[in-house]
Each structure stands twice: as structure tokens, then as C-alpha cells.
Amino acid sequence: MTLNVLTLSTLFPDMSRPNFGVFVERQARELASRPQADVTVIAPVGIPIWPFSLAPGYAALRALPRKERWREVTVYRPVFRTIPKIGGRTNVGAMTRAILPLVRRLHAQRPFDVIDASFFFPDGPVARRLSKALGIPYSVKARGADIHHWGTQPATRKLVRQAADDAAGLLAVSDAMRRSMARMGIDADKIRVHYTGVDLDTFELTDRQAAKAALDFNGPVVLSVGALIPRKGQDLLVRALPHLPDVTLLLAGQGQYRRTLETLAQELGVERRIGFLGSVPHHKLPRIFAAADVMALVSESEGLANAWVESLACGTPIVISDVGGARELLDRAEAGRIVERDPEAIAAAIRAILDNPPAQAAVRESALRFTWQANGDALLAHLHSIAASDDS
């Protein structure tokens, strides 16, 4: 039986945001590559109500095609209206109203068997409403902040819980995430651990000194990959720098938190040893991972960060906080260190790796479990089981 899947995701790349949800796109492409599955992606685009929508920053989103073929997958991009500052709790209704006519039309042409929602909010509650309207089952995947934040906020936690309760099945990016969901009262028996994947042909081993020379890097380099937001903990890495006088810190990511980090670096006198790389295209990340001696990401919360796995695949050890699936990933000493979110502890862990660097091949071994083939196999089996149980 060929499964007709509706993938719903508010985080999906487009021409204006090529890095936006690349892991969701890669998962959808893997599923779509299987002869047992047909995949249609609906990636709603949130644009503020007028006159906020006229701001220059939204011009590229307004210009996106409403339907396109994006890397072998058909993607629809219906627009829904958001309300600045308070939009979170209104997005579910606005998004449902914007996409339901489209979904009904597509379903009438060729019925969907199952809805695959990529995040718990707002995707999960919207999938619940689509499921009721169409009479088909749905699944929701928990990745991190979608549960840790939206699942605990007074205005949205009820919607998150309803989406979990009514789903035919649930996915979690790590067993730690599964346990977090269970502690919230979500039925653990419905949750399947679904690890991310990494392209092992792209994120590969490269001679580190050659990689450094190619990018004109000198001395020990610590890389951090992630949006520049307080939750990611880049400020702790900046505070660790005075304890690492020979180290250069490179921050790959963008966000308004950059100004705070720049100010902090100046106050600590380390601004000359920090490089802000901005949003690095995903296909260019491997060479930067390869040139770094350590990848550090000491987040306040995570599910199982793709940057962790990609760094390991390049043979670069990681220093990370004890969050999400950290202990599931770091299955050997060579892979890196789990540390307290304290600048001195972070600096000590980085120094230990720099003083005794592990073999790159041994580091890469930790990532070999995380293939897109395994990810696609598990997702297909999960969605098939949901569709089959609905038919029975």
C-alpha cells in the first residue's frame, strides 16, 4: 500500500530562508524518496496583520510562490496572519482557517491517509483540527522548545495537551524528550523515539589542519552553531573565553542576542577573539565543523540538536550541557564532554579536549547510528502503523 502523507510544518526552508528547518525538509525528502509513500508538504507562512506586514523584512515572505516543487517535494505555502507580541495563542485558529480549504481540495482529489505534524506547536493543534475535519489520523513530533516552552505556557499548554491526547501516535527526538512528555501527563505508550539523521557523505572527515588553512584559521578554534538567542547559552561561552587565552570562538547563527554578546565580549576584553559568522548556509557547515577543534553548545534546553550530530560526523568533539538527548548521543569519551552551565566548567572541558584531542575517526563513530535511512525507515513504519490502526 502506498501511503499518502500530508506533512504539516511551520518550519520549512524557502528561497528567502534556506536554513529554516533544513532537518524537517531532509526528513520529508527521505520519506518521499520511498516508493511506499507519497508526500505533500504544507508549510504555512505567518505574516503579521496590516500594517505590520508592510515592513521590509516581510517582503521576501510575501513574494514566495504559494505552490512549488522544492527539491523533489511538492510544497504549498498558504499565508496565515499573525498578531505581533501576542500571536502565539492565536496562530492555531488563524493557521487552520488559512489552510483548511486547500487541504479539503487536495483530500478530495486524492485522500490523505495520515497527517504528519513536524512540531507540537502550532502544528500539532492544527493537525488535530484537520484530522477532525477530514476524518483521518495524525501524528505529532516533539523536538524541544515546542514542548518545553509551548507545552508549559498558560495560553498554549491546553492546546498542546489536547493535540497529544487525540493523536494516533507521537514521536520524540530522544528518549529524554519522551520522558519529559510523560512527566507532563502525555501517554508514554503512544510515543516512539525518532532520532534525527545526518548526511554522512556531506558531513565527513577532513584533515583538520588543511581545513584550518583553507579558512585561514589560526590556533585553537571553538565553534558554536545555533540561533543567537538566550536559551542557546552563547553568553556562557563568551564568559569562558578569559579562561582560554589562546582560543578563538566562532558563532554560527543569527539573532538579536548578537548585540548583547558583542557588548559582553567588549566588557570582558575578548572581542578580538570572537567571530560572528552569521547564518551559514547548511551546505557550508561541514568545512567549518572540520576546521574547529571543539563544537560547544551549552543550551538551557534541547531535544537532540542536529548541530551535535553533524559536528561528531565531521570528527569534531562536542562540549554540551546535560539537556535533552545529550547522554544518549555521547556514548564514548572521545565524543566530548557534558558540562555544567558554568563558564569555568565549560572552559575546563574545552581545555581538556584541546590538550588531548581524540582521533577524528573515533569521534565520528558516535554519529554513525544517525542516518537518514534509519530515520526514514522508522517514520514510514510509524505512519503505516497509524494508518493501519485507523483502518482496523
C-alpha positions, 0 to 999 in steps of 0.5 A: 500500500502506498501511503499518502502523507500530508506533512504539516510544518511551520518550519520549512526552508524557502528561497528567502530562508534556506536554513529554516528547518533544513532537518524537517525538509531532509526528513520529508525528502527521505520519506518521499524518496520511498516508493511506499509513500507519497508526500505533500508538504504544507508549510504555512507562512505567518505574516503579521496583520496590516500594517505590520506586514508592510515592513521590509523584512516581510517582503521576501515572505510575501513574494514566495510562490504559494505552490512549488516543487522544492527539491523533489517535494511538492510544497504549498505555502498558504499565508496565515496572519499573525498578531505581533507580541501576542500571536502565539495563542492565536496562530492555531485558529488563524493557521487552520482557517488559512489552510483548511480549504486547500487541504479539503481540495487536495483530500478530495482529489486524492485522500490523505491517509495520515497527517504528519505534524513536524512540531507540537506547536502550532502544528500539532493543534492544527493537525488535530483540527484537520484530522477532525475535519477530514476524518483521518489520523495524525501524528505529532513530533516533539523536538524541544522548545515546542514542548518545553516552552509551548507545552508549559505556557498558560495560553498554549499548554491546553492546546498542546495537551489536547493535540497529544491526547487525540493523536494516533501516535507521537514521536520524540527526538530522544528518549529524554524528550519522551520522558519529559512528555510523560512527566507532563501527563502525555501517554508514554505508550503512544510515543516512539523515539525518532532520532534525527539523521545526518548526511554522512557523505556531506558531513565527513572527515577532513584533515583538520589542519588543511581545513584550518588553512583553507579558512585561514584559521589560526590556533585553537578554534571553538565553534558554536552553531545555533540561533543567537538567542538566550536559551542557546547559552552563547553568553556562557561561552563568551564568559569562558573565553578569559579562561582560554587565552589562546582560543578563538570562538566562532558563532554560527547563527543569527539573532538579536542576542548578537548585540548583547554578546558583542557588548559582553565580549567588549566588557570582558576584553575578548572581542578580538577573539570572537567571530560572528559568522552569521547564518551559514548556509547548511551546505557550508557547515561541514568545512567549518565543523572540520576546521574547529577543534571543539563544537560547544553548545551549552543550551538551557534546553534541547531535544537532540540538536542536529548541530551535535550530530553533524559536528561528531560526523565531521570528527569534531568533539562536542562540549554540551550541557546535560539537556535533552538527548545529550547522554544518549548521543555521547556514548564514548569519551572521545565524543566530548564532554557534558558540562555544567552551565558554568563558564569555568566548567565549560572552559575546563572541558574545552581545555581538556579536549584541546590538550588531548584531542581524540582521533577524528575517526573515533569521534565520528563513530558516535554519529554513525547510528544517525542516518537518514535511512534509519530515520526514514525507515522508522517514520514510514513504519510509524505512519503505516502503523497509524494508518493501519490502526485507523483502518482496523 
